[in-house]
Amino acid sequence: MTDSASAANPTPPKPPGLRERMRATVRTEVTEVALRLFTAQGFDRTTADQIAAEAGLSRASLFRYFGTKEDIVLGGLEGNGPQVVEALAARPDEERPLVALRRAFDVLVRVNEEAPEQTLSFLRLLHGTPSLRARHFEKQLKWQEQMVPEIARRLETGPDDPEDPRPTALVAAALACLDAAARGWVAGEGKASLADLLDRAMGALTE
């Protein structure tokens, strides 16, 4: 087979093995149990021991699947950051950086549109729990670090140039708009369009 044929017919990714599938199943089940308990009695009043018992696990096993209690809630967001980064990199080069950032966030808007009630419940819990907010902010800082190089490229500047704050400022502002739109959406009980709220929030940056 020639190199060109190999490139045209790449080897398909290896499917996850039994252990990985079992681990994913357990994580999903634990998350469902935990969210039910958090919704019923509050995040802070729900203990890790209670979650483990309800899920049929020991406390030690629980923390082998999740590093912290906060990660049980936020673990589902792990793939969101890379998806947004990938969507940003795929935007046309001629788009202005702020427009490219807004369009990259459509990845998250689609999640909201596919499961609005679930998203609303999750965001209520997130916004009402300081420890979850802090942990989520840490994750968003990682998103920011991954997005800055692409915005720097679009601005034709170096991603590590300490004298040019624009790439970091734009990404941080865009993420703040995303958070503000989500807060507005929750405040309105999910009746408004998250996409419209995000448009309004990010539009304010150019007024």
C-alpha positions in Angstrom: 0.0 0.0 0.0 1.4 3.4 -0.9 1.8 6.3 1.5 -1.0 8.2 -0.2 -3.3 5.2 0.1 -2.5 5.0 3.8 -3.2 8.6 4.2 -6.6 8.3 2.4 -7.5 5.3 4.5 -6.3 5.9 8.1 -6.5 3.2 10.6 -9.7 3.5 12.6 -9.3 4.3 16.3 -9.2 1.3 18.5 -12.5 0.9 20.4 -12.3 1.2 24.2 -11.5 -2.0 26.0 -13.8 -3.8 28.5 -12.1 -2.1 31.5 -12.5 1.4 30.0 -16.2 0.7 29.2 -16.8 -0.6 32.7 -15.1 2.4 34.2 -17.2 4.8 32.1 -20.4 2.9 33.2 -19.5 3.2 36.9 -18.7 6.9 36.6 -22.0 7.5 34.9 -24.0 5.6 37.5 -22.1 7.4 40.4 -22.8 10.8 38.8 -26.5 10.0 38.4 -26.7 8.9 42.1 -24.8 12.0 43.3 -26.8 14.5 41.3 -30.0 13.0 42.7 -28.7 13.4 46.2 -27.3 16.8 45.6 -30.6 18.0 44.2 -32.6 16.5 47.0 -30.5 17.6 50.0 -27.9 20.0 48.8 -24.3 19.6 47.8 -22.7 20.4 51.1 -25.1 18.2 53.1 -24.4 15.2 50.9 -21.3 13.3 52.0 -18.9 11.2 50.0 -19.7 8.2 52.2 -23.5 8.6 51.4 -22.8 8.8 47.7 -20.5 5.7 47.9 -23.1 3.7 49.8 -25.9 4.6 47.4 -23.8 3.6 44.5 -22.7 0.4 46.1 -19.0 1.4 46.4 -16.5 1.9 49.2 -15.3 5.4 49.9 -11.9 4.5 48.6 -13.4 3.1 45.4 -15.4 6.3 44.9 -12.3 8.4 45.0 -10.5 6.1 42.6 -13.1 7.2 40.0 -13.3 10.8 41.1 -10.6 12.9 42.6 -12.9 15.1 44.7 -16.6 15.4 45.4 -16.7 18.4 43.1 -15.4 16.3 40.3 -18.4 14.0 40.5 -20.5 17.0 39.3 -18.0 18.6 37.0 -16.5 15.4 35.5 -18.9 15.6 32.6 -17.4 18.9 31.5 -13.9 17.4 30.9 -14.6 17.0 27.2 -16.1 20.4 26.8 -12.9 22.3 26.9 -11.1 20.4 24.1 -14.3 20.5 22.0 -14.4 24.3 22.3 -10.7 24.6 21.5 -11.1 22.3 18.5 -14.1 24.3 17.3 -12.2 27.6 17.7 -9.3 26.3 15.6 -11.7 25.2 12.9 -13.2 28.7 12.4 -12.3 30.6 9.2 -9.1 32.6 9.5 -10.8 35.7 8.3 -13.2 35.8 11.3 -12.5 38.4 13.9 -11.2 36.8 17.1 -14.3 37.6 19.2 -16.6 36.2 16.5 -14.6 33.0 16.3 -14.8 32.7 20.1 -18.6 33.2 20.0 -19.0 30.6 17.3 -16.8 28.1 19.1 -19.2 28.3 22.1 -21.9 26.9 19.9 -20.6 23.5 21.1 -21.8 24.3 24.6 -25.1 25.9 23.3 -25.9 22.7 21.5 -25.5 20.7 24.8 -28.0 23.1 26.4 -30.5 22.7 23.6 -30.3 18.9 23.6 -31.0 18.6 27.4 -32.3 21.9 28.7 -33.9 20.6 32.0 -30.8 18.6 32.8 -28.6 21.6 32.1 -30.8 23.9 34.1 -30.6 21.6 37.1 -26.8 21.4 36.8 -26.3 25.1 36.5 -28.5 25.8 39.5 -26.4 23.5 41.5 -23.2 25.0 40.1 -24.1 28.6 40.7 -25.5 27.9 44.2 -22.4 26.0 45.5 -19.2 28.1 46.1 -16.9 25.1 46.1 -18.3 23.9 42.8 -17.9 27.4 41.4 -14.3 27.5 42.5 -13.5 24.1 41.0 -15.3 25.1 37.7 -13.3 28.3 37.5 -10.1 26.2 37.8 -11.2 24.1 34.8 -12.1 27.2 32.8 -8.6 28.6 33.4 -7.3 25.5 31.7 -9.7 26.1 28.8 -8.3 29.7 28.7 -4.7 28.5 28.5 -5.6 26.2 25.6 -7.6 28.9 23.7 -5.1 31.8 24.0 -2.5 30.5 21.5 -5.2 30.3 18.7 -6.4 33.9 19.5 -2.8 35.0 19.5 -2.3 33.5 16.1 -5.3 35.3 14.8 -3.9 38.6 16.2 -0.5 37.8 14.7 1.2 38.0 18.0 3.2 35.5 20.1 1.1 33.5 22.6 3.8 33.9 25.2 4.4 37.6 24.6 4.1 39.2 28.1 3.8 42.6 26.5 0.6 41.8 24.5 -2.3 41.2 26.9 -4.9 41.1 24.1 -5.2 37.3 23.6 -5.6 36.5 27.2 -7.9 39.5 27.7 -10.2 38.4 24.8 -10.4 34.8 25.9 -11.0 35.8 29.6 -13.7 38.3 28.5 -15.4 35.7 26.3 -15.5 33.1 29.1 -16.9 35.8 31.5 -19.7 36.5 28.9 -20.4 32.7 28.7 -20.8 32.7 32.5 -23.0 35.8 32.5 -25.2 34.3 29.8 -25.6 31.1 31.8 -26.5 33.0 34.9 -29.1 35.0 33.0 -30.5 31.8 31.6 -30.9 30.2 35.0 -32.4 33.4 36.4 -35.0 33.3 33.7 -35.8 29.6 34.5 -34.5 28.6 31.1 -37.2 30.4 29.2 -34.8 32.6 27.1 -32.5 31.3 24.4 -29.0 30.8 25.8 -27.6 31.5 22.3 -29.4 34.9 22.3 -28.2 35.7 25.8 -24.6 34.8 24.8 -24.9 37.0 21.7 -26.0 39.9 23.9 -23.3 39.4 26.4 -20.5 39.2 23.9 -22.0 42.0 21.8 -21.6 44.3 24.8 -17.8 43.9 24.4 -17.9 45.8 21.1 -20.4 48.6 22.2 
